[in-house]
């Protein structure tokens, strides 16, 4: 009808004291690993001062969210105990929780670590186990009304590459995430708090990772924002035949695909160049054809 106005509905993630608005482009989540053994940047930011400086650099480069991790979850990695994870996290979060101008996420599967992080001002818990590892994680997230990322993985980081068996990887991962959304709701976690992650690189081989990226649009029917983490991962290395430090162009191609397929949040190590990729692909995707 002439003169009619199309109503635009805002979409956001409820994350404690913050509402994280989605759109008009996918958000950039900057990865900050304060670990000695993460596959991409392990050991670079173990010193709290260096970690805090790196977080600020990522914000200055355009990160919309900072995701801090104190336990490596690369294939074959071993579980870190609660005390060690908190020892690494506390001095960083004590500063970032007060100073960081963008929402903070903590990559942990332990309820005790999540509780302490939320006390220090974190807004989102990024749980690779989708509430399966820690029996009190769901209760903690519900209590703080935090955002929660539910990721697909089979087994655990030490064993997950032994579980790359699916009838149809897109359908199987989608079904898993649906059941975990329902489990989160049973704890009193509202759908507005929930983000889903298909778990690229977790219990998937190269072909399965490619299939998930190519079929990412299928997850839209679950009704939750989709986070995708592809940055520098081994499936990219297996295709471009380059070491971790030389996978930026392969990562850019995977990020571009994820954006075209409808991802809402892109988790990356190299914020500035990937922000440009997201901006360019979003512009192309949104261009009106005559």
C-alpha positions in Angstrom: 0.0 0.0 0.0 1.3 3.4 -0.9 2.6 5.3 2.1 2.7 2.3 4.3 5.6 1.8 6.7 7.3 -1.6 7.3 7.7 -2.2 11.0 11.2 -3.2 12.0 11.4 -5.5 15.0 14.6 -5.2 17.1 16.2 -8.4 18.0 18.6 -8.7 21.0 20.2 -11.1 23.5 19.4 -10.6 27.1 22.8 -10.8 28.9 22.6 -9.8 32.6 22.5 -6.0 32.8 23.0 -5.6 29.0 20.9 -6.1 25.9 23.1 -7.1 23.1 21.5 -5.8 19.9 21.7 -7.9 16.8 22.1 -6.4 13.3 22.2 -4.8 10.9 25.4 -6.8 10.4 26.7 -9.8 12.3 28.5 -9.0 15.6 32.2 -9.6 15.9 33.3 -11.6 19.0 37.0 -11.2 19.6 38.8 -14.2 21.1 41.1 -13.6 24.1 42.8 -16.8 25.1 44.7 -16.6 28.5 46.1 -20.1 28.2 49.5 -21.6 27.5 48.2 -24.1 25.0 45.4 -22.8 22.8 45.9 -23.7 19.1 46.0 -20.2 17.7 47.5 -17.9 20.3 48.3 -20.0 23.3 50.8 -18.3 25.6 50.7 -14.9 24.0 48.4 -13.3 26.6 49.1 -15.3 29.8 50.3 -12.1 31.5 47.2 -10.3 32.8 48.5 -6.9 31.6 49.1 -8.2 28.1 45.6 -9.8 28.1 43.9 -6.5 29.2 45.8 -4.6 26.6 44.8 -7.1 23.9 41.2 -6.8 24.9 41.3 -3.0 24.5 43.0 -3.4 21.1 40.2 -5.6 19.9 37.6 -3.2 21.1 39.5 -0.4 19.3 39.5 -2.5 16.2 35.8 -3.0 16.3 35.0 -6.0 18.4 31.4 -6.0 19.7 32.0 -8.7 22.3 35.2 -10.0 24.0 35.3 -13.7 24.7 37.8 -14.6 27.4 39.0 -18.2 27.7 41.3 -19.7 30.4 41.0 -23.4 29.3 42.1 -24.6 25.9 39.5 -26.7 24.2 41.5 -27.6 21.1 41.4 -31.2 20.0 43.3 -33.4 22.4 43.5 -30.8 25.2 43.0 -31.8 28.8 40.6 -30.4 31.3 41.9 -27.6 33.6 40.8 -27.7 37.2 38.5 -24.9 38.6 41.3 -23.3 40.7 43.7 -23.0 37.8 41.0 -21.6 35.5 40.1 -19.0 38.1 43.7 -18.1 38.8 44.1 -17.2 35.1 40.8 -15.4 34.8 40.5 -13.4 38.0 43.1 -10.7 37.5 41.9 -10.1 33.9 38.2 -10.0 34.7 38.7 -7.8 37.8 39.9 -5.1 35.4 37.8 -5.8 32.3 34.6 -6.2 34.3 34.9 -2.6 35.3 36.7 -1.1 32.3 35.6 -2.9 29.1 33.1 -0.9 27.0 31.6 -3.9 25.2 29.9 -7.0 26.6 32.1 -9.7 28.1 31.8 -13.4 27.5 33.7 -16.2 29.3 34.4 -19.4 27.5 33.9 -22.0 30.3 32.0 -25.2 30.9 32.3 -25.1 34.7 29.5 -23.6 36.8 31.8 -22.4 39.6 33.9 -20.5 37.1 30.8 -19.1 35.4 29.5 -17.8 38.8 32.7 -16.0 39.6 32.9 -14.5 36.1 29.4 -13.2 36.4 30.1 -11.7 39.8 33.0 -9.8 38.1 30.8 -8.3 35.5 30.7 -10.8 32.6 27.5 -10.9 30.6 27.6 -14.1 28.6 28.8 -17.7 29.3 30.1 -19.5 26.2 29.6 -23.2 27.2 31.1 -25.7 24.7 29.3 -28.5 26.5 25.8 -26.9 26.2 25.1 -27.3 29.9 26.2 -31.0 30.0 29.6 -30.8 31.8 28.7 -28.9 35.0 25.5 -29.9 36.8 25.0 -26.4 38.2 25.7 -24.3 35.1 22.1 -24.0 34.1 21.1 -22.8 37.5 23.9 -20.2 37.6 23.0 -18.8 34.2 19.3 -18.6 35.1 20.1 -16.9 38.5 22.2 -14.1 36.8 19.9 -14.0 33.7 23.2 -14.2 31.7 23.5 -14.8 28.0 24.4 -18.4 27.2 26.0 -19.9 24.1 25.0 -23.6 23.7 27.5 -25.3 21.4 27.4 -28.8 19.8 30.1 -31.2 20.7 30.3 -35.0 21.1 32.6 -36.4 23.8 35.1 -33.8 25.3 38.0 -31.9 23.8 40.4 -34.8 24.6 38.3 -37.4 22.8 35.9 -35.5 20.5 37.7 -36.3 17.2 36.8 -40.0 17.8 33.1 -39.0 17.5 32.8 -37.7 14.0 29.9 -40.1 13.1 26.6 -38.6 11.8 23.8 -39.8 9.6 23.4 -36.2 8.4 25.7 -33.7 10.2 23.4 -30.7 9.7 20.2 -32.5 10.8 22.0 -34.3 13.7 23.6 -31.1 15.1 20.3 -29.2 14.7 18.4 -31.9 16.6 21.1 -31.8 19.4 20.8 -28.0 19.7 17.0 -28.2 19.9 17.2 -30.6 22.8 19.8 -28.3 24.6 17.5 -25.3 24.1 14.7 -27.2 25.7 17.1 -28.2 28.6 18.1 -24.6 29.1 14.5 -23.6 29.3 13.9 -26.2 31.9 16.4 -24.4 34.2 14.4 -21.2 33.8 16.7 -19.7 31.1 14.6 -17.6 28.7 15.0 -17.9 24.9 16.1 -14.3 24.8 19.2 -15.4 26.6 20.2 -18.3 24.3 22.6 -18.3 21.4 23.4 -21.5 19.5 26.7 -22.6 18.0 27.0 -25.6 15.6 30.5 -26.3 16.9 32.7 -26.0 13.8 35.8 -28.1 14.5 34.4 -29.9 17.5 33.8 -33.6 16.8 33.7 -33.0 13.1 36.1 -33.8 10.2 36.9 -31.4 7.4 34.0 -32.5 5.2 31.5 -32.3 8.0 32.7 -28.7 8.9 32.2 -27.7 5.3 28.8 -29.3 5.2 27.8 -27.4 8.3 29.0 -24.0 6.9 27.2 -24.7 3.6 24.0 -25.7 5.5 24.1 -23.0 8.2 20.8 -21.5 7.1 19.0 -24.6 8.3 19.6 -23.5 11.9 17.4 -20.4 11.5 14.3 -22.5 12.1 15.4 -23.1 15.7 14.6 -19.4 16.3 17.9 -18.5 18.1 20.8 -16.3 17.1 23.6 -18.4 15.6 27.3 -18.0 16.6 30.0 -19.4 14.3 33.7 -19.8 15.2 35.9 -20.8 12.2 39.0 -18.7 12.9 42.3 -20.4 11.9 40.9 -23.8 12.6 42.5 -27.1 11.3 39.9 -27.8 8.7 41.0 -24.5 7.0 44.6 -25.7 7.3 43.7 -29.0 5.7 42.4 -27.2 2.6 44.7 -24.3 2.2 47.8 -26.3 3.4 49.0 -23.5 5.6 50.1 -23.4 9.3 47.9 -21.6 11.9 49.6 -18.3 11.5 49.0 -18.2 7.7 45.2 -19.0 7.6 43.8 -15.5 7.6 42.6 -15.7 3.9 41.0 -19.1 4.4 39.4 -17.8 7.6 38.1 -14.8 5.6 36.4 -17.1 3.1 34.8 -19.2 5.8 33.6 -16.0 7.6 32.1 -14.7 4.4 30.3 -18.0 3.9 28.9 -17.9 7.4 27.6 -14.4 7.0 25.9 -15.3 3.7 24.3 -18.2 5.4 22.8 -16.1 8.2 25.2 -16.2 11.1 24.5 -13.5 13.7 27.8 -13.6 15.6 31.3 -14.3 14.2 34.0 -15.4 16.7 37.5 -14.5 15.4 41.0 -13.9 16.6 41.9 -11.2 14.0 39.2 -8.6 14.6 40.0 -5.7 12.3 40.4 -7.7 9.0 37.4 -9.9 9.8 35.2 -6.9 10.6 36.0 -5.6 7.1 35.0 -9.0 5.6 31.7 -9.0 7.6 31.0 -5.4 6.5 31.6 -6.1 2.8 29.7 -9.4 2.7 26.8 -7.8 4.5 26.7 -5.0 2.0 26.6 -7.4 -0.9 24.0 -9.6 0.8 21.7 -6.6 1.4 22.1 -5.0 -2.0 18.8 -4.7 -3.9 18.7 -6.2 -7.4 16.8 -4.3 -10.0 
